[in-house]
Amino acid sequence: MTNIEKFQAVLPEYGDAALITSAENQLYLTDFPFEDGFVLITKKNAYLVCDFRYIEDAKHAENGWQAVLFAPGKRLATVSELLANENCKTLAFEDGDVCVGDFELFKKALGNVEWSPLENAMTVLRECKNEEEVSRIKEAQRITDAAFQYILGRINPSMTETDVALELEYYMRQHGGQSAAFQTIAISGDATSVPHGVPKPRKLQPGFLTMDFGCQYKGYKSDMTRTIVIGKATDEMKRVYNTVLTAQSAVLQVISEGCDCMEMDKVARDIINNAGYEGCFGHGLGHGVGVLIHESPNLSPLTKNKKLAPGNVVTVEPGIYLEGKFGVRIEDMVIVGNGCAEDITESPKDLIEIL
């Protein structure tokens, strides 16, 4: 079953048709990357409404949908015509994506339909990946693992944090990645106490170097964090690092289909708290990954009554952050299967010291 067919199966709960405007859901449904147009799904058909810039590629890439060219300035008129052709009275829309200004424009141009919010329908559909989606995520992670091995052989005292981030991104692009999955994090020394710190054009500082990065492959993303040491690790640094690794390992040993998302977070958080670092793990244990870098489901203290299901792809990334001193995060990606889970991140997690 294609992603379009999966969506058409639930569409009657929301309307006769759906207007898809977000780039991630357009890509999810059509597997066609474009940035200026609409995807219109009806109960029987699917349309990719695009302009001259995309129409040739769209015609050659059809995958369960029909490419429709709109005349300049008449994209909504084209949508209106398609809705009338199929006698669609109720139109679902992405209420979490459409801004007020666009919604008012849509209502004015498509005045003959009743509007219905899609709410979290697309989010739920994207949670469980099919075989092709899993394959793309695995390839993205393979490239990411290779980039980590590459950077270990490149790091030297003359490099800046920005240099490290650029080297990682260049390697991933050079070896099959479409782009970085998100803004690469490469921070060193006391900056590592900031979970999502921004690389700076400063020389690598002695102490921890945290690298949080991934790539996009055929629309799907990877996400990995490794923390290494520039110089020699102190006893305190080793204790923090080993605590984080122990917390992650405990989750990876038990995570599987049917596991409660909040409970998975608790497994790691209890280990960190009991080691004397309560309050130093300020984010959730993990998140889903797919066409977006942060998707559902989330492994978090805030995620109630949610269990993992086959096809979920989630990160496991505990951390400890000591303000003004340093921080450590270790992150792997896990694919949940039937009664099992596969850690697809192969980069080593022994404490590495770059002398």
Residue pairs with C-beta under 8 A, 6 or more apart in sequence:
1 9
2 63
2 64
3 28
3 29
3 31
3 125
3 130
4 29
4 30
4 41
4 46
4 64
4 65
5 64
6 125
7 18
7 29
7 41
7 121
7 122
7 125
8 41
8 43
8 44
8 46
10 121
10 125
11 17
11 18
11 41
11 42
11 43
11 92
12 43
13 121
14 90
14 92
14 116
14 117
14 118
14 121
15 88
15 90
15 91
15 92
15 114
15 116
16 42
16 43
16 86
16 87
16 88
16 89
16 90
16 91
17 40
17 41
17 42
17 43
17 83
17 86
17 88
17 90
17 91
17 92
18 40
18 41
18 91
18 92
18 93
18 118
19 38
19 39
19 40
19 79
19 91
19 92
19 93
19 94
19 106
20 26
20 29
20 38
20 39
20 40
20 41
20 94
20 122
21 38
21 93
21 94
21 97
21 98
21 102
22 94
22 97
22 122
23 35
24 291
24 292
25 39
25 94
25 97
25 122
25 126
25 291
26 32
26 34
26 37
26 38
26 39
26 48
27 33
27 219
27 291
28 122
28 125
28 126
28 219
28 290
28 291
29 39
29 41
29 46
29 65
30 39
30 46
30 48
30 63
30 64
30 65
31 61
31 63
31 219
32 48
32 57
32 58
32 61
32 63
33 219
34 48
34 50
34 54
34 58
36 50
36 51
36 53
36 54
37 48
37 49
37 50
37 51
37 54
37 70
37 75
38 49
38 75
38 79
39 46
39 47
39 48
39 49
39 65
40 46
40 47
40 49
40 79
40 82
40 83
41 47
42 82
42 83
42 86
42 88
43 86
44 86
45 65
45 66
45 86
46 64
46 65
46 66
47 65
47 66
47 67
47 68
47 82
48 58
48 65
48 66
48 67
48 68
49 68
49 70
49 75
49 78
49 79
49 82
50 58
50 67
50 68
50 69
50 70
51 69
51 70
51 72
51 75
52 69
54 67
55 67
55 69
58 67
59 67
68 78
68 82
70 77
70 78
71 77
71 78
76 105
76 106
76 109
76 110
77 109
79 109
79 110
80 109
80 110
80 112
83 91
83 110
83 112
83 113
84 112
88 113
89 113
89 114
90 113
90 114
90 115
90 116
91 110
91 113
91 114
91 115
91 116
92 115
92 116
92 117
92 118
92 121
93 103
93 106
93 115
93 116
93 117
93 118
94 118
94 122
95 117
95 118
95 119
96 119
96 120
98 106
106 115
107 115
120 296
123 295
123 296
124 296
126 288
126 290
126 291
126 292
126 295
126 296
127 288
127 295
127 296
127 297
127 309
127 311
127 312
128 309
128 310
128 311
128 312
129 137
129 290
129 311
129 312
129 313
129 335
130 311
133 220
133 290
134 311
134 313
134 335
136 217
136 218
136 219
136 220
137 217
137 220
137 221
137 222
137 289
137 290
137 313
137 333
137 335
137 344
138 335
138 344
139 176
139 217
139 218
140 177
140 181
140 214
140 215
140 216
140 217
140 220
140 221
140 222
141 214
141 222
141 224
141 333
141 344
141 345
142 346
143 172
143 175
143 176
143 177
143 215
143 217
143 222
144 172
144 213
144 214
144 215
144 222
144 223
144 224
144 345
144 347
145 224
145 345
145 346
145 347
146 171
146 175
147 168
147 171
147 172
147 175
147 213
147 215
148 168
148 211
148 224
148 226
148 347
149 347
150 167
150 168
150 171
151 164
151 167
151 168
151 171
151 211
152 228
152 352
152 354
154 167
155 164
155 204
155 209
155 230
155 354
157 203
157 204
158 203
159 167
159 203
159 204
160 199
160 200
160 201
160 202
160 203
160 204
161 186
161 187
161 188
161 191
161 199
161 200
161 201
161 202
161 204
162 186
162 199
162 200
162 201
164 186
164 199
164 204
164 209
164 211
165 184
165 185
165 186
165 199
165 213
168 180
168 184
168 186
168 211
168 213
169 180
169 184
169 213
172 180
172 213
172 215
173 179
173 180
173 215
176 217
177 215
177 216
177 217
178 215
178 216
178 217
178 218
178 219
179 215
179 216
180 213
180 214
180 215
180 216
181 213
181 214
181 215
181 216
181 221
181 222
181 223
181 293
182 213
182 214
182 221
182 223
182 293
183 198
184 199
184 211
184 212
184 213
185 196
185 197
185 198
185 199
185 210
185 211
185 212
185 213
185 225
186 199
186 209
186 210
186 211
186 213
187 194
187 197
187 198
187 199
187 200
187 209
187 210
188 204
188 205
188 207
188 208
188 209
188 210
188 230
189 204
189 205
189 206
189 207
189 208
189 230
189 326
190 205
190 207
190 324
190 325
190 326
191 197
191 200
191 205
192 207
192 208
192 209
192 210
192 227
192 321
192 326
192 327
192 328
193 321
193 322
193 323
193 324
193 325
193 326
193 327
194 321
194 327
195 282
195 283
195 319
195 321
195 327
195 329
196 212
197 210
204 230
205 230
206 230
206 231
207 229
207 230
207 231
207 237
207 326
208 227
208 228
208 229
208 230
208 237
208 326
208 327
208 328
209 227
209 228
209 229
209 230
209 354
210 225
210 226
210 227
210 327
210 328
210 329
211 225
211 226
211 227
211 228
212 223
212 224
212 225
212 329
212 331
213 224
213 225
214 221
214 222
214 223
214 224
214 293
215 221
215 222
219 291
220 290
220 291
221 289
221 290
221 291
221 292
221 293
222 289
222 333
223 289
223 293
223 315
223 331
223 333
224 331
224 332
224 333
224 345
224 347
225 317
225 329
225 330
225 331
226 330
226 331
226 347
226 349
227 241
227 244
227 327
227 328
227 329
227 330
228 351
228 352
228 353
228 354
229 237
229 351
229 352
229 353
229 354
230 354
231 353
231 354
231 355
232 353
232 355
233 241
233 351
233 353
237 326
237 328
238 351
239 275
240 277
240 320
240 322
240 326
240 328
241 328
241 351
242 351
243 271
243 272
243 275
243 277
243 320
244 272
244 318
244 319
244 320
244 328
244 329
244 330
245 330
245 349
246 271
247 267
247 268
247 269
247 271
247 272
247 318
248 268
248 316
248 317
248 318
248 330
248 332
248 349
250 267
250 268
250 271
251 264
251 267
251 268
251 285
251 316
251 318
252 316
252 332
252 334
252 341
252 343
254 264
254 267
255 264
255 308
255 314
255 316
255 334
255 336
255 341
256 308
256 336
256 339
256 340
256 341
257 308
257 309
257 310
257 336
257 337
257 338
257 339
257 340
257 341
258 307
258 308
258 309
259 307
259 308
260 306
260 307
261 297
261 298
261 299
261 300
261 303
261 306
261 307
261 308
262 299
262 300
262 301
262 302
262 303
262 304
262 306
264 285
264 286
264 299
264 308
264 316
265 284
265 285
265 286
265 299
265 300
265 301
265 303
266 301
268 281
268 285
268 316
268 318
269 281
269 285
269 301
269 318
272 278
272 280
272 281
272 318
272 320
273 281
277 320
280 320
280 321
280 322
281 318
281 319
281 320
281 321
282 321
283 319
284 298
284 299
284 300
284 301
284 302
284 303
285 299
285 300
285 316
285 317
285 318
286 298
286 299
286 300
286 314
286 315
286 316
286 317
286 331
287 294
287 295
287 297
287 298
287 299
287 300
287 314
287 315
288 294
288 295
288 296
288 297
288 298
288 312
288 313
288 314
289 295
289 313
289 314
289 315
289 333
290 313
297 303
297 306
297 308
297 312
297 314
298 306
299 314
299 315
299 316
308 314
308 336
308 341
309 336
310 336
310 337
310 338
311 335
311 336
312 335
312 336
313 333
313 334
313 335
313 336
314 333
314 334
314 336
315 331
315 332
315 333
315 334
316 331
316 332
316 333
316 334
316 343
317 329
317 330
317 331
317 332
318 329
318 330
319 327
319 328
319 329
319 330
320 327
320 328
321 327
321 328
330 349
331 345
332 343
332 344
332 345
333 343
333 344
333 345
334 341
334 342
334 343
334 344
335 341
335 342
335 344
